[in-house]
């Protein structure tokens, strides 16, 4: 499995980041309330493989329910391009929709039942491990 650094960010360009991901990516389309409303498609990885390049001062954070997840979004355009998920508080989840898909050799999107999060969250826990 090959990996390389890929870039992403928000709509207005104020928040930019890079992440080392597999070139053949498997992303998760979650049906929970917030992911459904925002169109977030998850690429989860360890914190060590993520670097914020620009926009630390442009990021606002939203939390709800348990407060474990840190939903980071751009203060200017409102796009959530990455965040710290409750399922993986030791990693980041990147929004595949905020990345140029030509950076990947292949993309598989699988459904994730986030509406029944408690029953399914453990299936994601390994994604943020080194």
Secondary structure in CASP SS format (residue, H / E / C, confidence):
PFRMAT SS
TARGET T0000
AUTHOR 0000-0000-0000
METHOD secondary structure of the structure
MODEL  1
X C 1.00
X C 1.00
X E 1.00
X E 1.00
X E 1.00
X E 1.00
X E 1.00
X E 1.00
X E 1.00
X C 1.00
X C 1.00
X C 1.00
X C 1.00
X C 1.00
X C 1.00
X E 1.00
X E 1.00
X E 1.00
X E 1.00
X E 1.00
X E 1.00
X E 1.00
X C 1.00
X E 1.00
X E 1.00
X E 1.00
X E 1.00
X E 1.00
X E 1.00
X E 1.00
X C 1.00
X C 1.00
X H 1.00
X H 1.00
X H 1.00
X H 1.00
X H 1.00
X H 1.00
X C 1.00
X C 1.00
X E 1.00
X E 1.00
X E 1.00
X E 1.00
X E 1.00
X E 1.00
X H 1.00
X H 1.00
X H 1.00
X E 1.00
X E 1.00
X E 1.00
X E 1.00
X E 1.00
X C 1.00
X H 1.00
X H 1.00
X H 1.00
X E 1.00
X E 1.00
X E 1.00
X E 1.00
X C 1.00
X C 1.00
X C 1.00
X C 1.00
X C 1.00
X C 1.00
X C 1.00
X E 1.00
X E 1.00
X E 1.00
X E 1.00
X E 1.00
X C 1.00
X C 1.00
X C 1.00
X C 1.00
X C 1.00
X C 1.00
X C 1.00
X E 1.00
X E 1.00
X E 1.00
X C 1.00
X H 1.00
X H 1.00
X H 1.00
X C 1.00
X C 1.00
X E 1.00
X E 1.00
X E 1.00
X E 1.00
X E 1.00
X H 1.00
X H 1.00
X H 1.00
X E 1.00
X C 1.00
X H 1.00
X H 1.00
X H 1.00
X C 1.00
X C 1.00
X E 1.00
X E 1.00
X E 1.00
X E 1.00
X E 1.00
X E 1.00
X E 1.00
X C 1.00
X H 1.00
X H 1.00
X H 1.00
X H 1.00
X H 1.00
X H 1.00
X H 1.00
X H 1.00
X H 1.00
X H 1.00
X C 1.00
X H 1.00
X H 1.00
X H 1.00
X H 1.00
X C 1.00
X C 1.00
END
